[in-house]
Amino acid sequence: MVIVCLGDSLTEGAGVLPEQCWVSLLQSGSRHRWLNAGISGDTSLGMLVRLQTQVLPTKPDMVIWLGGYNDILLTGSADQAKSCVMAFLNHCVKAGVKPVIGIPYLPHGVGRPWNKLCDWETCVPVLEEYIQWLRKLAKAALLRYVDFAPAGTLLQSDGMHPTAQGHVAMAETAAASGYFKEAPL
């Protein structure tokens, strides 16, 4: 099975070594092929364009979508992120690819440069509402999802990106979802 992890810096692995990233940890010892399609700073619209132009043409079996925070930090709104999630689901279904929604954790203690993009006190409720919207969407539509909340306590000093241990927690959370079980020999 080929699984593409499409996202931003939370997927790319900002601040940790490539082999410490949750996608690399899932690849290690797996018979599945895990591809990291995370780009730091990407917005959900950029992710949607990459889905259509780079990811779906490779005919993966599954795509995990983990993004939307940059949209909120840049605009103070989750509207674009929500629209892109819905388009992601539509494009995957039309292409015969299994979509998986990645539900991000809530960052905390965010410092520079993030607090210069969006007033943190204004952005927190929007981020919280986006997380809840993703949970409700996934459950109401019976979608595959991975809730990365356990990694939200293992963050780097920037308050946004997971530490190496946070990436371990993300990999363990994804593995525990049961969507990526290894086929028996």
PyMOL commands that set and color helices and strands:
alter all, ss='L'
color gray80, all
select helices_A, chain A and resi 9-12+18-20+22-27+44-58+69-75+79-95+114-117+120-140+149-153+164-176
alter helices_A, ss='H'
color red, helices_A
select strands_A, chain A and resi 2-7+33-38+62-66+98-103+144-147
alter strands_A, ss='S'
color yellow, strands_A
deselect
rebuild
show_as cartoon
